[in-house]
């Protein structure tokens, strides 16, 4: 078997898309080493990524792993979720969770989501008025999805600050020990939250899951807490990074931004292009072949770890003409940012709604908004798994309070 090569070093952090382009030119499937030395298979061509994500022979169940890289380490009580179970349990859990994320149910949330967007925008405007500059991540992109997901899970408002701090430590840690402590805190918090919702159920997703279990469904206590954790993490991370990275993309592509301001009805199209162009999750959840599988002309043994690169797939010229160009008028914007196949994101309608309402509100209320520092000075967190802004200093007046 070919030796795993290191590709995620300093050059990758500085220009990940350049590394993906080189890998695609050499072939679709590569044996690479993660920063900790773990060997994995990285799939880079769009056609193979799309096919692999829909291929049932690539399992997310760790029991099919031969002991290599298995992803983010979680305590067992948080690991019984849709991203780590076999097909039968996945279907059962997905059917239960899906009840709270149907397009019709999400559409009923529009007023509440817009209220959360307006509240975060008020916070951003107030900071701009006071200081002349504000961090869009801290004041807007970070708090918004946590507020929305907090409402879904009926998190008490007085717990938001602690809650947000723990999530921030998991998403963008400053040190190696920080995530483990945050996971322990979130786990304890969710266990207590489940107990509170059982004692006083409401009209929220968590209460619905509890009711399903208490009616005799096979949903275990660990599955309840794990599902709440997954909803929290999946609903916070991607949306936060899409808002911050999406806004930066718009602000640094003046012609596209001008076209969008001239025709605001194009915003849904722009959002889909942002999902393709600025996808923060560079790889899908790791997979393990249940049998030897050939993909891209390479035979991958059963049990090895496979990473399907969404970021590389989205810049593949074999699928997208001029893929490195951000173009809200692009004809083919069919992306993989929200998954494909049986693991397509249940929260996709809610993610689209949040990103669309967030960008519409920011562009409408802050027409003069612009980055406060040159792009080269922005601080990114870049790993083989995701690329996200740690902060986005912005400036520009002209803000208005919600409803004004």
Secondary structure, DSSP 4 states (H G I P E B T S, - for coil): -PPPEE-SSHHHHH-HHHHHHHHHHH-SEEEEE-TTS-EEEEE--HHHHHHHHT-TTEE--GGG--SS---S---GGG--STTSS-HHHHHHHHHHHHTTS-HHHHHTTHHHHHHHHHHHHHHHHHHHHHHS-EEHIIIIIHHHHHHHHHHHTT--GGGHHHHHHHHHHHHS-SSTTHHHHHHHHHHHHHHHHHHHHHHS--SSHHHHHHHHHHTT-S--HHHHHHHHHHHHHHHHHHHHHHHHHHHHHHHT-HHHHHHHHHTGGGHHHHHHHHHHHT-SB-BPSPEEESS-EEETTEEEPTT-EEEEBHHHHHT-TTTSTTTTS--TT-S-----TT--GGG--TTHHHHHHHHHHHHHHHHHH-TT-EESS-GGG--EEE-SSBEEES--EEE------TT-
